[in-house]
Amino acid sequence: MAALMVAAIPLPYGAYTIIRAIVFVVSIIIVVHERKAAGRMYAWSYGFLLMAILFNPILPVHLGRGFWFVIDVGAAMVFFAHYRRRCAAATEGRS
């Protein structure tokens, strides 16, 4: 998620709120999709549920910039890994 990598640079507070909302919504969509596809919750679902809680814009979690930098980069890596896994699964399904 490019938005998470952008969050690593200094921005006005409103930009972080928008990024939080984007990550929150996408995380919830992934949780619902994974739940429907698998019929139960998997580790991916719990990871994205945790991200939705951390990035929720309604009850924000307040941490220092250093913590958020690590969380943003880690969350971007989780999104990328999930994307790669989904692409690999789709490719296997076509063969």
LINJO-V36825 format. One line per field, one symbol per residue. ss: DSSP state (H for helix, E for strand, - for the rest). psi: psi as a letter, one per 40 degrees, with the letter a starting at -180 (. if undefined). A space follows every 50 residues. Layout:
ss=???
psi=???
This chain:
ss=-HHHHH------HHHHHHHHHHHHHHHHHHHHHHHHHH----HHHHHHHH HHHHH---------HHHHHHHHHHHHHHHHHHHHHHHHHHHHHH-
psi=hdddddeeihiiddddddddddddddddddddddddddeihidddddddd ddddehedgihhiidddddddddddddddddddddddddddddd.
